[in-house]
């Protein structure tokens, strides 16, 4: 009987430690995800600023083919040369 209670107590303590550890891990993981998202937006913003400094305007939303009026590429394509210079 005494051995069963001790085992149960050890299991509860281990479970509590694992639960607290996984909670802290999830909070750290969420903070890292938020920081990565913020950094990605920062890099896109800096690439847009560099494009603006080069051409004195922001890129158009979409570029179209003059003959067929089909979209060729978007603003994301236009900032790629500037995006790489800030990516770490």
C-alpha positions as CSV (number, residue, x, y, z in Angstrom):
1,X,0.0,0.0,0.0
2,X,2.8,2.4,0.9
3,X,4.6,1.7,-2.4
4,X,1.5,2.5,-4.4
5,X,1.0,5.9,-2.8
6,X,4.7,6.8,-3.3
7,X,4.5,5.8,-6.9
8,X,1.4,7.8,-7.4
9,X,2.9,10.8,-5.8
10,X,6.1,10.5,-8.0
11,X,3.9,10.2,-11.1
12,X,1.9,13.3,-10.1
13,X,5.0,15.3,-9.5
14,X,6.6,14.2,-12.8
15,X,3.3,15.0,-14.7
16,X,3.2,18.5,-13.1
17,X,6.9,19.2,-14.1
18,X,6.2,18.0,-17.6
19,X,3.1,20.1,-17.9
20,X,4.9,23.2,-16.6
21,X,7.8,22.5,-18.9
22,X,5.7,22.1,-22.0
23,X,3.7,25.2,-21.2
24,X,7.0,27.2,-21.0
25,X,8.2,25.6,-24.2
26,X,5.0,26.6,-26.0
27,X,5.3,30.2,-24.8
28,X,8.9,30.4,-26.0
29,X,7.9,28.9,-29.3
30,X,5.0,31.4,-29.8
31,X,7.3,34.3,-28.9
32,X,9.8,33.1,-31.5
33,X,7.1,32.8,-34.1
34,X,5.9,36.3,-33.4
35,X,9.5,37.6,-33.6
36,X,10.1,35.9,-36.9
37,X,6.9,37.3,-38.3
38,X,7.8,40.8,-37.2
39,X,11.3,40.4,-38.7
40,X,9.8,39.2,-42.0
41,X,7.5,42.3,-42.1
42,X,10.5,44.5,-41.3
43,X,12.6,43.0,-44.2
44,X,9.7,43.5,-46.6
45,X,9.3,47.1,-45.4
46,X,13.0,47.8,-45.9
47,X,12.9,46.3,-49.4
48,X,9.9,48.5,-50.3
49,X,11.8,51.5,-48.9
50,X,14.9,50.6,-51.0
51,X,12.7,50.2,-54.2
52,X,11.2,53.6,-53.4
53,X,14.6,55.1,-53.0
54,X,15.8,53.7,-56.3
55,X,12.7,54.5,-58.5
56,X,11.1,57.3,-56.5
57,X,7.9,55.3,-56.2
58,X,6.5,52.2,-54.7
59,X,6.1,49.2,-57.0
60,X,2.8,48.9,-58.8
61,X,0.4,46.1,-57.4
62,X,0.6,44.1,-60.7
63,X,2.3,44.5,-64.0
64,X,0.4,43.5,-67.2
65,X,1.4,42.4,-70.6
66,X,0.6,45.1,-73.1
67,X,-0.5,42.7,-75.8
68,X,-2.7,40.3,-73.9
69,X,-3.5,42.2,-70.7
70,X,-2.4,39.2,-68.7
71,X,-0.7,39.8,-65.4
72,X,3.1,39.2,-65.6
73,X,4.3,39.6,-62.0
74,X,3.4,41.5,-58.8
75,X,5.1,43.9,-56.5
76,X,6.6,41.0,-54.6
77,X,8.6,40.1,-57.7
78,X,9.8,43.7,-58.0
79,X,11.2,43.9,-54.4
80,X,13.1,40.5,-54.6
81,X,16.5,42.1,-55.5
82,X,16.2,44.3,-52.4
83,X,14.7,41.6,-50.1
84,X,17.9,39.5,-50.2
85,X,20.1,42.3,-49.0
86,X,18.3,42.6,-45.7
87,X,17.6,38.9,-45.1
88,X,19.6,37.4,-42.3
